Amino acid sequence: MRAPLFPFHGIVGVALLVIPLFPAPAQPAKVDQSGMMIHDIPKEEATSLREAGDSFMRQFSGSTSFGEYQAAFESLLRRDDDDMERTASKAHELAAISRAGLTSADSDIGPPVLGKFTFAGSRKVGPALLKLAYWRHHRLGPMPLVLAFTKPEEKWGLSQVGFGGDLAGPDLEACWVYEKPVQLARRIPAFPEITASIGECMDSLVKGKPRTAFETLVKKWSGDAPDPTILSEALITGLENARDLGPVTGYKFIGTSRQSDMLCRLVLTLRFGKKHAPVSFRFYRPGETWLLWKVSMFDEATRDLTDQTVTTQAD
């Protein structure tokens, strides 16, 4: 069966930068003693790109006007391109995309928390493609943003920018750090309280009290959301749509993960008689207070459950 995704404050897919991504030509590869080819980005080059990305995000996350967005992109583009007219044109285009996307996101994840962002991780393919994944903080949910750099010849340059869950989301999903609860608690002091709240919610479900379960959880972790009942009602409806599975008879914690110290995720399975179904909870900290940001159930939580898979290689 399939149940809908229940975003508390979901991510809006926005747009992808229209600067084309040119495939990089083959690069000379190192060879280790076993004869296996080794492709990698020199550490100093990766560090330089990360510094450029962080510098851009500091400026971009503090921007609110078209001119400020354009200035942030110009600073990043001119790092590797001294053609003033070309960089100004590209920066103007990117500023327009940013303003449109972030304006539409305001209704879903609230206004930005100016100057706040989090680096989630980097992804690379061979020696000539590096992606830097970031979250821009908003009051009710984070906005994913990915900067892609390529090195078609001897010089690195910005080739793509992805905004929103549809475009930047897959790269951000790859950046989860899987840790046990005791490890997460060292980085996230509120994590034991979060885990206890989820346990209480699950206990209420087993007792046949879904409204109490979800309303109590959402109320505790809704922060200053304008209408937290939207999520609790969606969760209640989702569970009601699964009546053919029977009542919830138990649950099990499967795994926990985090991104930096501002996002954490708990994955569980619900037991319906002899069948099981996944559910995952994501919490977000835009400032000092943690919020329940997103809940996925059934088919929509399968990806989170699959991510917890432990593979044993055949002999």
Secondary structure, 3 states (H helix, E strand, C coil): CCCCCEECCCCCCCCECCCCCCCCCCCCCEECCCCCEECCCCHHHHHHHHHHHHHHHHHHHCCCCHHHHHHHHHHHHCCCCCCHHHHHHHHHHHHHHHHHHHHHHHHHHCCEEEEEEEEEEEEECCCCEEEEEEEEEECCCEEEEEEEEECCCCCCEEEEEEEHHHHHHHHHHCCCEECCHHHHHHHCCCHHHHHHHHHHHHHHHHCCCHHHHHHHHHHHCCCCCCCCHHHHHHHHHHHHCCHHHCCEEEEEEEEEEEECCCEEEEEEEEEECCEEEEEEEEEECCCCCCEEEEEEEHHHHHHHHHCCCCCCCCC
